[in-house]
Amino acid sequence: MDLNDYPGWIRQNPHKYIGRLKLEARELYQKFPLIGIYMDGDTMRLEGPVITMSGNRYILRIVYPLSYPALKPDGYVRDPDVVEFCNRNENRGHPYHNYGVTQPHGLKLCVMDQDDTVNKGWTPNQTGITILEYSIMWLHAYEFKRARGKWPLPEWHGNPPVPFFIIAY
């Protein structure tokens, strides 16, 4: 792969960030073999299906910013039924922990504060896989709230306040 094929954040410091990308890719394919890594111009994203504990299948997209890893990636759900439901006026924002629809990505999930940067919620040891795992937690919480009417996760900024596990395929 030619250096020009990498996203800009890697080209800026390839000696530092190619290793990081390789570690992230290895971890991604070990934990989530159905999630792929894609390039859209200079933007890198993770995308693919996950299946929650209730057996529902969703498509998640994690978009890396051009200034990664100084800024966190953002998580999106792509499923039209979730997007339509959560984008209704009464569900947008805090009730379903989302920032509305961002084209062309989908429903932007509130898994961290929008303005989190290095050492302000987002830390250098977190990765796109961290955001993917938080997005899967968001899906479980979404299903719970649809069924029971209450968001089950506490507010957190940066790291979950309690240990958690991820069940998804």
N, C-alpha and C positions, 0 to 999 in steps of 0.2 A: 504494500500500500504506500503510495507516494505521500509525502508530508502535506501536500496541497489537498489531499483527500480528507484530512482530519479537520475537525472544527477549529475555529479561530483560537479558542482557549488553549488548545494543545499546540498549535503552531507558534503561539507566543512564547512558550517554554517547553519544547518537546522533551527535553531530558527529564524534566520533572513530571510532566503530565501523561506521557505515553504509558509509563508504568502504572499510573493511577487508573487509566482507562482499561488496561489489561486486567488489573485486579477487579475492577467493577464488572467487566465482562465475564470473568471467570465466576464471580459470586452470583451474578445475574443468572447465568446458564445453569448453575448448580441448584439455585433456589427456585427459579422460574423458567424452566426450559421452553415454554411457549411464548415468552416475551422476547421480542427482537430489538436490535439496535439499528436505527435508521438515520440517514442524513437527509435533510432538506436544505440544500444550499449550504450555508454555514451553521445551521442549527441541527444539533443532535437530539434524538428523542428515543425513548423506549416505548414500545407499544405491543399490546397483545391481550389475549383473553385471560381472565381469572375466574374461578368458580368459588363462590362463597360457601360457608358451612351449610347454608340452606339449599345449596344446589343450583343457585342462580348464576348465570354466566354474564360477565360484563367485559367490556373492552376498556382498558386503561391506557392513557398516554401520559408519559412524563417528558416534559420539554425542558432541555437544558438551556439556560441563558448564555449569551455570548460571553459573559464575564464569569462563568463558572470556573472554579469553585468559590469565588468570592461571594457570589449570589447563589441562592438555592434554586434547584429546578422546581417547576410547578406541576402539580398533578391534575389530570382531567379525566372525567368519565365521558365516554363517547356514545353511550346507548341512548337512542332517541327518547325512549319512555322516561328514563331518569332525567335527562336534560329537560324535557317538556315539563315534567312534574316539578322539578326543583327551580325552574325558571319562572314559574307562576309568581305573581307579585307577593302572595301571602307566604310563599315558601323560599323566596330568594333571600340570601343573606344569612342571618344568624339562625333562624328556625331549622334550616338544613345545612348549615355550615358550608356555604358556597359563596363565590364571588360573581355568579351569573355566567352567561355563555361568552366565551372568547372564541371567535372564529379564527382559524378553521379547526381549532383543537377540541372544543366541546365545553362541558360544564367545568369551570375552574373550582377545584375543591379547596376548602379552608382546612388545611392540615398543619399550617404554620401561618404566622402573620405575613401579610404580603410584603412588608418592608424588612423582613428578617435578612440580615447579612452576617458575615463572619463575626462570631462571638456576640451576636444579638439574636439569639434563638438558633440560628444556623451555625454549626461548627465545622471546622475543616475535616473532621473524621467522619462526617455524614456524607452520604453519596446519593445518587439518583435512586439507588435501591432503597435507601431510607425513605425517600418520598413515595416510592412504589409501595412499601410496606404500610406507611401511614395512609395511603390512598385505599389500600385493601381494608384497613381498619375503618376508614370512612364508609366503605360499602357495607360492612357489617352493621355499623351504627345507623346508616340510612335504612337498611332493611328492618332493624329493630324499631326505629321511630315510625316507619310506615305501619308496622304491625301493632305497636303498643302506644304510640303517641308521645314518647319521651326520648330525647337524645341521650344515649347511655354513657357517652364518654365525657370525662371532665374537660374543661378548657385547659389547654396546655400550649406552651409556646417554646418550641425548640425540641424538647424531649418529653415523651410521655411521663407523667408523674408516677406511674405504676408499671411493673413489668407486664409485658404483653407477649402474646404469641400470634403467629399468622397462620391461618389455615386457608390455603388457596392452591389451586392446581394450575 
